[in-house]
């Protein structure tokens, strides 16, 4: 099996896993839906296959946002001249 076909089959059969607090075990999340929370982070929400409790898993990183413009240091327009005194 080539690496590409193996990679494609792995994506096809991928089921996200989460921790069910009712069963107290790590299980596959059924009917998983990816959501974006209010703070911009991504998460997966679904159900436990055994008991049907809602499972929620926060994914790493934030959703793609527009980056802030980089601050450029201001160059002094003219150096102040010392006053004789």
C-alpha positions as CSV (number, residue, x, y, z in Angstrom):
1,X,0.0,0.0,0.0
2,X,1.4,3.4,-0.9
3,X,1.7,6.2,1.6
4,X,-0.9,8.3,-0.2
5,X,-3.6,5.6,-0.3
6,X,-2.9,4.7,3.3
7,X,-3.2,8.4,4.3
8,X,-6.5,8.8,2.4
9,X,-8.0,5.7,4.0
10,X,-6.9,6.9,7.5
11,X,-8.7,10.2,6.9
12,X,-11.8,8.4,5.7
13,X,-12.1,6.2,8.7
14,X,-11.0,8.8,11.3
15,X,-13.3,9.2,14.3
16,X,-12.3,11.8,16.8
17,X,-11.9,10.6,20.4
18,X,-12.9,12.2,23.6
19,X,-13.4,11.4,27.2
20,X,-16.9,10.5,28.4
21,X,-17.4,11.7,31.9
22,X,-20.3,9.4,32.5
23,X,-18.6,6.2,31.3
24,X,-15.2,7.5,32.6
25,X,-13.4,6.2,29.5
26,X,-11.9,7.5,26.3
27,X,-14.2,6.7,23.4
28,X,-14.9,7.6,19.7
29,X,-17.2,10.6,19.3
30,X,-20.4,9.7,17.3
31,X,-22.1,12.3,15.1
32,X,-19.1,14.6,15.5
33,X,-19.5,18.2,14.3
34,X,-16.7,20.8,14.3
35,X,-17.7,24.1,15.9
36,X,-16.0,27.4,16.6
37,X,-16.4,28.7,20.2
38,X,-16.9,32.3,21.1
39,X,-13.3,32.8,21.9
40,X,-12.3,31.6,18.4
41,X,-11.0,28.1,19.3
42,X,-12.2,25.1,17.4
43,X,-13.9,22.2,19.1
44,X,-15.7,18.9,18.3
45,X,-19.1,18.1,19.7
46,X,-20.9,14.8,19.5
47,X,-22.3,11.9,21.5
48,X,-20.9,8.9,23.4
49,X,-21.6,5.6,21.5
50,X,-22.4,3.8,24.7
51,X,-24.5,6.1,26.9
52,X,-25.4,8.9,24.5
53,X,-24.0,11.7,26.7
54,X,-22.8,14.8,24.9
55,X,-19.0,14.8,24.5
56,X,-17.0,17.9,23.8
57,X,-13.4,18.1,22.8
58,X,-11.4,21.4,22.4
59,X,-9.0,21.2,19.6
60,X,-5.6,22.9,19.6
61,X,-5.0,26.4,18.2
62,X,-7.3,29.2,17.3
63,X,-9.3,29.6,14.1
64,X,-7.5,31.5,11.4
65,X,-7.8,35.2,12.1
66,X,-6.4,38.2,10.3
67,X,-3.0,39.0,11.6
68,X,-2.3,42.4,13.1
69,X,0.0,44.6,11.1
70,X,3.5,44.6,12.3
71,X,4.7,47.7,14.2
72,X,7.5,49.5,12.4
73,X,9.9,51.6,14.5
74,X,9.6,55.3,13.7
75,X,12.7,56.9,12.4
76,X,13.4,60.3,13.8
77,X,12.8,63.0,11.2
78,X,15.5,65.4,12.4
79,X,17.8,65.2,15.3
80,X,17.3,68.1,17.8
81,X,20.1,70.6,17.8
82,X,21.5,71.6,21.2
83,X,21.0,75.2,22.1
84,X,24.1,77.2,23.1
85,X,23.8,78.3,26.5
